[in-house]
Amino acid sequence: MASGSSYAQQVRARRSFAIISHPDAGKTTLTEKLLLFSGAIQIAGSVKARKASRHATSDWMEIEKQRGISVASSVMQMLYRDHVINLLDTPGHKDFSEDTYRVLTAVDSALMVIDAANGVEAQTRRLIEVCRQRDTPIITFVNKMDREVREPLDILDEVERELGMPCVPMTWPVGQGKSFGGIINLRTRAMTVFEAGSERRPQDFETIALTEAGALRARFGSEFDAALESMELATGASPAWDHEAFLAGRQTPVFFGSGVNNFGVMEVLDALVDLAPPPRPRVSTMTVNRQTVERTVQPDEETFSGVVFKVQANMDANHRDRIAFVRVASGRYAPGMKLKVQRTGKELRPTSVVTFMSQRREAVEEAYAGDIIGFTTHGGVQLGDTITDGATLQYTGLPFFAPELFMTVVLKNPLRTKQLQQGLAQLGEEGAIQVFKPDAGGAMLLGAVGQLQFEVVQHRLKAEYDADVRLEGCQYTGARWITADTPQDLRTFTDTYPLRMAHDAANALAYLCTSPYDVRLAQERFPKIHFHPLREHA
Ligand code: G4P
């Protein structure tokens, strides 16, 4: 996309999507092929390098590796058919699902990769839930058709059930495994013939029109007839393609292929351009003199604004700088621009601003709505922060989930208290863990959604802040952020449960639970108190 064209044109030419899947379904392979086909990378295998570290165990090296690698490759930008496509990876390990949820707030659509033998697996199911909550349009890619897998009708059925929305097949497989003959493109009514090999380019595949049925039958035998039959059944059972329904998260287009063989991938890349939505308007919500002021911000308006959806510490423990990943919501970023952090009203002075071109970070020249830019900062930026060119805007919607696991932090060397506090504050800001300070005093509490988060934090406190800590179990099993209709109601509640009150890193008040019944009982006793399992950054 040529620079200098109008903001509206730039926005129309942008696609930002997250790629989601259960580990091993083929996400890395597909990502690599998309980059390869768009020309963003030259050599297959460069994304794969991170593969080894993906199934993070509690091995420190692995975690460190994953962290470092994810800085480099969690956001990738490519150019294809005059479009700027931003691809956001989502962490594979379930213990980091909070990160994944936040990434999903920064995209306009999602590409779901499914292993055709395994169907919709556990991790995918969780991700689907988030997409559904946000009505994120989902494109489905059924991978590994070159293996002995399930019947396509069966897979569609399962996707429909799990997604709770109809599937509309865009391509249809002829055979599978050893007899995988290729895919029929339902729109062009032509069959692309499968050939194994990872070096192939899309133009290398042979295409035969369905009108040549005789030739196809002679070549693919009963597989071809069976495919036509099941294709008829599938299209008969699914609704007609409805672009608006897809954009509203009520229909998913389905593609079949084999990532490792570069097969069926171009169709997905084309779908991202032709079907996936460009950036949409966002609502800014502010409280001014106790009044809620809402404003819909158009992605192509001049005001620059964006949201920090991820904060990542640099790998080098000696440098405390961090990268704040900002999804641009409106306007244009250009180097040297003055930026303001809405929460503090302070000017943000990044040491550098980068964009993410597949494997490299580059100084950003300009960025528009939908793009992701990274600010290198030394602090002052938190997850969920709204950044603007000075305009007064506030986006919400970045979720924090009530932790389900708690530990108390005990410092081994009390002389390192300052370092511990600094470390916890920064790790809390990054969203690596949630930190709660009990109102009644006592040890700091760490709250997590996944066990591995504790291990990472303990390790990083030592490695980066020289604070050696012991983590001990505690009686808490959950937390709810609380608000009340009136300050008096809140006061009565906090006075009743003084030992259960805590403030988190963003100074939000929370009620700590010791059993699953706690909230219900407290709610019955105090109907005017609101218990929130999810906090959106405000
Ligand atoms: P992930 O990121 O979702 O975890 O999956 P990844 O792409 O790493 O793929 C997981 C495994 O599945 C890899 O094999 C990969 O080669 C294989 N794979 C991906 N797409 C296809 C496909 O279309 N057909 C077949 N048959 N296999 C596919 P691996 O043995 O774990 O790694 P490798 O030794 O092949 O690199």
Residues whose N, C-alpha, C, O or C-beta is under 5 A from the ligand:
A	BS01	G4P	S21 H22 P23 D24 A25 G26 K27 T28 T29 L30 N143 K144 M145 D146 R147 G257 S258 G259 V260 N261
